[in-house]
């Protein structure tokens, strides 16, 4: 149905004239924004790149951190353990430029790496795009923000564009969230930016207006920095976080997400036309992919299955329940009424090592006891002491070898806590309507499309991973990466039309 309402110049054009890898999936378990963006342009999974979650505790630093946190500069790629393809390019070709712009800071930072400029992300409180002191501030940044204010869509209305005759996606169902107005159906009117600034910002990043804003700014970055205008190869990373934010609210099966992708299709079409005009089709390669997939809203899929006379086991795991079960098990074994959990940053659980020392309890034994107790929670499929993964011990009984490999690839020995926990199929963590973060196929499966000079047209059904993007680009550009998890994609460019230094 999407093809019937999409422009022939957007996604349909990419599929028609470019390479579409229809079977692309990450091969690790903790499917989140930080780990995903770190994987895209390093070619590595969390066990190598060191970003196991959006938030985690680092044993070496003895503190908990945000994945793009920098205690000196506020935000930077300091926690990323490996170089990006942009870092490799800049090392080999100092005249090359690597730039990034995104709605989320971690998207821009973890894709672009340590030597990029400019690296920009959206900050509503600051009034537009910002950077940190880790990077140079573009002299034109203030002009960009003043010339294209993100508040220009104040009081605008987002209207549905898919005719009811085409049977759009489900709308206004139990389990969905809502925008700040409380509405769950179209049309959605944006709040007044002057009188309801916080509401406006919250709805803006969940609307197609933020995608338009992002790509308008991306064009300005290209113009200001003259990307693609000389013989040196440049890289521009663009992080479209709107689809994720709206998806968390309404779920992947919603009318809102469907309408957002229809709007994104037009934005993509216009951007391709811009690249063709400014850079030239033969001089660029456009890569479209995602940092993770998403699970259906448990209440929605459960109700839909019941309507068809089928029962699907779907539900939610609550952090408080995980802590309660662990404390009950460890207090039962070691005595006392203390809390044994220091932090929970899904999928990792960090035990209270100070309490273990006080009670003369081996943390490894405590993790074993806690993991066994967690497996008794109905919605838990995997609960494994992290030491088992780090030392190569066998995974939990009954866990298939492939699933065990996904868990191993997701674990960083210093940052993944004492236990890693993953829900069973169609179960999710927390109360957000829809989310991701599991090793299940719907969270790991993502699009992968390549388009531009030298890219042959066709659908390729081979099993591939987003981790294959970096080694593919490295092979084409004659760059060397270190040990990576990805391999070059099964794709042969047509040399006579391949990009030449743009």
C-alpha positions in Angstrom: 0.0 0.0 0.0 2.9 2.4 0.8 4.0 2.2 -2.9 0.6 3.5 -4.0 0.9 6.7 -2.0 4.6 7.3 -2.2 6.2 9.5 -4.8 8.1 7.7 -7.6 11.1 9.9 -6.8 11.7 8.8 -3.2 12.0 5.4 -1.7 10.5 3.9 -4.9 13.3 5.5 -6.9 16.0 4.2 -4.6 14.6 0.6 -4.9 14.0 0.9 -8.6 17.4 2.4 -9.5 19.6 1.4 -6.6 20.5 -1.7 -4.6 18.0 -2.9 -2.0 19.2 -5.5 0.5 15.9 -7.0 1.6 17.3 -9.2 4.3 19.5 -7.0 6.5 19.7 -7.5 10.2 22.1 -6.6 13.1 23.7 -9.6 14.7 23.8 -8.6 18.3 21.2 -8.4 21.0 20.9 -5.0 22.6 19.1 -3.1 19.9 19.2 0.6 20.9 20.1 4.0 19.5 23.6 4.3 20.8 24.9 0.8 20.0 23.2 1.0 16.6 24.7 4.2 15.5 28.1 3.2 16.8 27.9 0.0 14.6 26.8 1.7 11.4 30.1 3.4 10.5 32.6 1.4 12.6 31.6 -2.0 11.3 31.8 -3.3 14.8 29.2 -4.6 17.4 29.2 -3.5 21.0 31.7 -6.1 22.2 34.3 -4.2 20.1 33.0 -0.6 19.9 32.2 -0.4 23.6 28.8 1.1 23.5 26.5 -1.6 24.9 23.5 0.6 25.6 22.4 4.3 25.6 23.3 4.4 29.3 25.7 2.1 31.2 28.1 1.9 34.1 31.8 1.6 33.5 33.7 -0.6 35.9 37.0 1.0 35.1 35.7 4.5 35.7 33.5 3.4 38.6 30.6 5.6 37.4 27.5 5.4 35.2 27.6 7.2 31.9 25.6 8.3 28.9 26.9 6.8 25.7 28.1 10.2 24.3 29.1 11.7 27.6 32.3 13.6 28.1 33.2 14.9 31.6 35.2 17.7 30.1 33.3 18.6 26.9 29.8 17.5 27.7 29.3 15.4 24.6 31.9 13.6 22.5 32.8 10.2 21.1 35.3 9.6 23.9 33.6 6.4 25.0 33.8 4.8 21.5 36.6 2.3 21.5 37.2 2.0 17.7 37.5 4.4 14.8 34.7 5.2 12.3 35.1 5.0 8.6 35.2 8.8 8.8 38.2 8.7 11.1 40.0 6.3 8.7 39.2 8.6 5.8 40.5 11.7 7.5 43.7 9.9 8.5 44.3 8.8 4.9 43.1 12.0 3.2 43.4 15.2 5.3 41.6 17.2 2.6 38.5 15.0 3.0 35.7 16.3 5.2 33.5 14.3 7.6 30.4 16.0 8.9 27.3 15.0 10.8 23.9 16.4 11.7 21.1 14.7 13.6 18.1 15.3 15.9 19.8 13.2 18.6 23.3 14.0 19.8 24.4 10.3 20.1 23.4 9.7 16.4 25.6 12.5 15.1 28.5 11.8 17.4 28.7 8.0 17.2 28.4 7.9 13.4 30.9 10.5 12.7 33.7 9.7 15.1 36.6 11.7 16.6 37.8 13.8 13.7 34.6 15.1 12.2 33.6 18.8 11.6 31.0 20.1 12.0 29.0 17.7 14.3 25.6 19.2 15.1 22.5 18.0 16.9 19.2 19.5 17.8 18.6 21.2 21.2 15.2 22.9 21.7 16.3 24.7 24.8 19.3 26.2 22.9 17.0 27.2 20.1 18.3 24.9 17.3 21.4 23.0 16.3 24.3 22.9 18.7 27.7 21.3 19.1 30.1 20.7 22.1 33.5 22.1 23.0 35.0 18.8 21.8 34.4 20.0 18.2 35.0 23.4 16.5 31.9 25.5 16.4 31.1 26.5 12.8 31.2 30.3 12.4 27.9 30.1 10.5 26.0 28.1 13.2 24.3 31.2 14.7 23.1 32.3 11.2 21.8 28.8 10.4 19.7 28.8 13.6 18.4 32.4 13.1 17.6 31.9 9.4 15.7 28.7 9.8 14.1 28.7 13.3 12.6 25.4 14.3 9.6 27.3 15.7 8.4 28.3 12.2 5.8 25.4 12.3 4.0 26.9 15.4 0.3 26.3 15.1 0.7 24.3 11.9 -1.5 21.3 11.4 -0.2 17.9 10.3 -2.9 16.3 8.2 -3.3 12.8 7.0 -2.5 12.3 3.4 -3.4 8.7 2.8 -7.0 8.3 1.5 -9.3 6.3 3.7 -10.1 4.3 0.5 -6.6 2.8 0.7 -7.3 1.3 4.2 -4.6 3.2 6.2 -3.0 1.6 9.2 -4.7 1.2 12.6 -5.5 4.4 14.4 -6.7 5.4 17.9 -6.3 2.0 19.5 -5.7 0.9 23.1 -2.0 1.0 24.0 -1.1 4.0 21.8 0.3 7.1 23.3 -0.6 10.6 22.2 0.9 14.0 21.4 0.8 16.7 24.0 -2.7 17.7 23.0 -3.9 14.3 24.1 -5.1 13.5 20.5 -4.5 10.1 19.0 -6.1 10.8 15.6 -5.5 13.2 12.7 -5.3 16.1 12.2 -2.6 17.0 14.7 -2.2 20.7 15.4 1.2 21.8 16.6 1.2 23.8 19.9 2.0 27.5 20.0 5.8 27.8 20.3 5.6 31.1 22.2 3.1 30.1 24.9 3.8 26.3 25.1 7.4 26.0 24.3 8.0 22.6 25.9 4.9 21.1 24.3 5.9 22.5 20.9 9.4 21.0 21.2 8.0 17.6 22.3 5.6 17.4 19.4 8.0 19.0 16.9 10.5 16.1 17.1 7.7 13.6 16.6 6.3 15.4 13.5 7.4 15.4 9.8 8.2 19.1 10.3 11.4 18.1 12.1 12.5 15.9 9.2 12.0 18.8 6.8 14.0 21.0 9.2 16.8 18.5 9.5 17.3 18.1 5.7 17.1 21.9 5.2 19.9 22.2 7.7 21.8 19.3 6.0 21.7 21.2 2.7 23.1 24.3 4.5 26.0 22.2 6.0 26.8 20.9 2.5 26.7 24.5 1.1 28.7 26.1 3.9 31.4 23.4 4.0 31.4 22.8 0.2 30.9 19.0 0.7 31.2 17.1 -2.6 32.7 20.0 -4.4 36.3 18.9 -5.0 38.3 15.8 -5.8 38.6 14.7 -2.1 36.0 12.2 -0.8 33.6 13.6 1.8 31.2 11.9 4.2 28.0 13.5 5.6 26.1 11.6 8.3 22.4 12.5 8.8 20.5 11.0 11.7 16.7 11.1 11.3 15.4 10.4 14.8 11.8 11.5 14.3 10.7 8.0 13.1 12.0 6.6 16.4 10.5 9.2 18.6 7.1 9.0 17.0 7.2 5.2 16.9 7.8 5.1 20.6 4.6 7.0 21.1 2.2 5.4 18.6 3.9 2.1 17.7 5.1 0.7 14.4 1.6 -0.3 13.2 0.0 3.1 13.6 -1.5 5.6 11.2 0.9 8.3 12.5 4.0 6.3 11.7 2.6 5.4 8.3 1.9 9.0 7.5 5.3 10.1 8.7 7.0 7.7 6.3 4.9 9.1 3.5 6.1 12.6 4.4 9.7 11.3 4.7 9.4 9.9 1.2 8.8 13.4 -0.2 11.7 14.8 1.8 14.0 12.0 0.5 12.8 12.7 -3.1 13.7 16.4 -2.8 17.1 15.6 -1.2 18.0 13.2 -4.0 17.1 15.9 -6.6 19.4 18.3 -4.6 22.3 15.8 -4.6 21.9 15.2 -8.4 21.9 18.9 -9.0 24.7 20.0 -6.7 27.0 16.9 -6.6 26.0 14.9 -9.6 24.6 11.4 -9.6 27.9 9.8 -10.7 29.8 11.5 -7.8 27.9 10.3 -4.7 26.6 7.2 -3.0 23.6 7.5 -0.7 23.2 4.8 2.0 19.9 4.4 3.8 19.6 2.3 6.9 18.6 2.3 10.5 20.1 1.9 14.0 17.5 -0.6 15.1 14.1 -2.0 14.5 11.1 -2.0 16.8 8.7 -4.3 18.6 4.9 -4.0 18.3 3.0 -2.5 21.2 2.2 -5.6 23.4 -1.4 -4.6 24.0 -2.0 -4.0 20.3 -0.6 -7.3 19.1 -2.3 -9.2 21.9 -5.7 -7.8 21.0 -5.2 -8.3 17.3 -4.3 -11.9 17.8 -7.4 -12.5 20.0 -9.6 -11.0 17.3 -8.3 -13.7 15.0 -8.8 -16.5 17.5 -5.1 -16.8 18.2 -3.3 -16.2 21.5 0.0 -14.3 21.5 1.9 -14.0 24.7 2.9 -10.4 24.9 3.6 -8.1 27.8 5.9 -5.8 29.7 8.8 -6.2 32.1 9.1 -3.6 34.9 12.3 -2.5 36.4 10.8 -2.6 39.9 9.9 -6.3 39.4 13.4 -7.2 38.3 14.8 -5.5 41.4 12.3 -7.1 43.7 13.0 -10.6 42.4 16.8 -10.1 42.8 16.6 -8.7 46.3 14.2 -11.5 47.3 16.6 -14.2 46.0 19.8 -12.7 47.5 18.3 -11.7 50.8 16.9 -15.2 51.0 20.3 -16.7 50.4 22.6 -14.3 52.3 20.2 -12.8 54.8 19.2 -9.2 55.6 16.8 -6.8 54.0 19.2 -4.8 51.9 18.9 -3.9 48.2 21.4 -5.8 46.1 20.9 -3.8 42.9 23.0 -0.7 42.2 21.7 0.2 38.8 19.5 -1.2 36.0 20.2 0.0 32.5 18.6 -2.5 30.2 19.7 -5.0 29.3 22.4 -4.8 32.1 21.9 -5.2 35.8 24.6 -3.9 38.1 24.8 -5.4 41.5 25.8 -3.5 44.7 29.4 -4.6 45.0 29.9 -2.6 48.2 27.2 -4.7 49.8 28.7 -7.9 48.5 32.0 -6.9 50.1 30.3 -6.0 53.3 28.6 -9.4 53.5 31.6 -11.3 52.2 29.6 -12.5 49.2 31.3 -13.2 45.9 29.7 -11.0 43.2 29.9 -13.8 40.7 28.0 -16.1 43.0 25.4 -13.4 43.6 25.0 -12.9 39.9 24.4 -16.6 39.4 21.7 -16.6 42.1 20.1 -13.5 40.7 20.1 -14.8 37.1 18.5 -18.0 38.1 15.7 -16.1 40.0 15.2 -13.7 37.0 14.5 -16.7 34.7 11.5 -17.5 36.8 9.8 -14.3 35.7 7.4 -15.2 32.9 8.4 -12.5 30.5 12.2 -13.2 30.8 13.8 -15.4 28.2 17.5 -14.7 28.9 19.2 -13.9 32.2 22.9 -14.6 32.1 25.8 -13.5 34.4 27.9 -11.2 32.3 31.0 -13.1 33.4 29.8 -16.2 31.5 29.8 -14.1 28.3 33.1 -12.4 29.0 35.0 -15.6 29.8 33.5 -17.7 27.0 31.5 -19.9 29.3 28.4 -21.7 27.8 25.2 -19.6 27.5 22.0 -20.3 29.4 20.5 -23.8 28.8 17.9 -23.9 26.0 19.3 -20.8 24.3 20.0 -21.5 20.6 23.6 -21.0 19.5 22.7 -18.1 17.2 20.9 -16.3 20.0 23.9 -16.9 22.3 26.2 -15.4 19.6 24.0 -12.3 19.5 24.2 -11.9 23.3 28.0 -12.3 23.2 28.3 -9.6 20.5 26.3 -7.2 22.7 28.4 -7.5 25.8 31.3 -5.3 26.8 33.1 -6.8 29.8 33.7 -3.5 31.6 30.3 -1.9 30.8 27.6 -4.6 30.7 27.2 -5.1 34.4 26.8 -8.3 36.3 23.8 -9.8 34.5 22.3 -9.3 31.1 18.5 -9.7 30.8 16.4 -10.0 27.6 12.6 -10.4 27.3 10.9 -13.2 25.5 9.3 -12.6 22.2 6.7 -9.8 22.1 7.7 -8.7 25.6 9.3 -5.3 26.2 10.9 -3.3 29.0 9.0 -0.5 30.6 5.8 1.5 30.1 6.6 3.3 26.8 4.0 2.2 24.3 6.5 0.8 21.9 10.2 0.2 22.1 13.1 -2.1 21.1 16.3 -3.5 22.7 15.9 -7.2 22.3 17.6 -9.9 20.1 14.4 -10.7 18.3 14.1 -10.4 14.6 11.7 -7.4 14.6 14.3 -5.4 16.6 17.3 -6.5 14.5 15.8 -6.3 11.0 16.4 -2.9 9.3 16.4 -1.5 5.8 19.6 -1.2 3.8 19.6 0.6 0.4 22.4 2.1 -1.6 21.9 4.5 -4.5 24.1 6.7 -6.7 27.1 6.4 -8.9 28.3 2.9 -9.7 25.5 1.2 -7.7 23.8 -1.4 -9.8 20.0 -1.6 -9.6 18.4 -4.7 -8.1 17.1 -6.4 -5.0 19.6 -8.6 -3.2 18.3 -11.3 -0.9 21.7 -12.2 0.7 21.9 -12.1 4.5 23.7 -8.9 5.3 24.2 -6.6 8.3 24.5 -2.8 8.8 28.0 -3.6 10.1 28.9 -4.4 6.5 28.6 -0.7 5.5 31.9 0.4 6.9 34.0 -2.4 5.4 32.3 -1.9 2.1 33.1 1.8 2.0 36.6 1.1 3.2 37.1 -1.4 0.3 35.8 1.1 -2.2 38.0 4.0 -0.8 41.1 1.9 -0.3 41.0 2.4 3.5 42.2 0.1 6.2 40.0 -0.7 9.2 41.0 -2.7 12.3 39.3 -5.9 13.4 35.6 -5.5 12.5 32.5 -7.7 12.6 31.2 -6.7 9.2 32.3 -7.8 5.8 32.0 -6.1 2.4 28.5 -6.3 0.9 28.0 -8.6 -2.0 27.8 -5.7 -4.4 30.0 -4.9 -7.4 30.0 -1.3 -8.5 30.0 -0.3 -12.2 33.4 1.4 -12.4 32.6 3.7 -15.3 30.0 5.5 -13.2 31.5 5.0 -9.8 31.9 8.1 -7.6 35.3 9.8 -8.1 36.4 11.6 -5.0 33.1 13.2 -4.0 
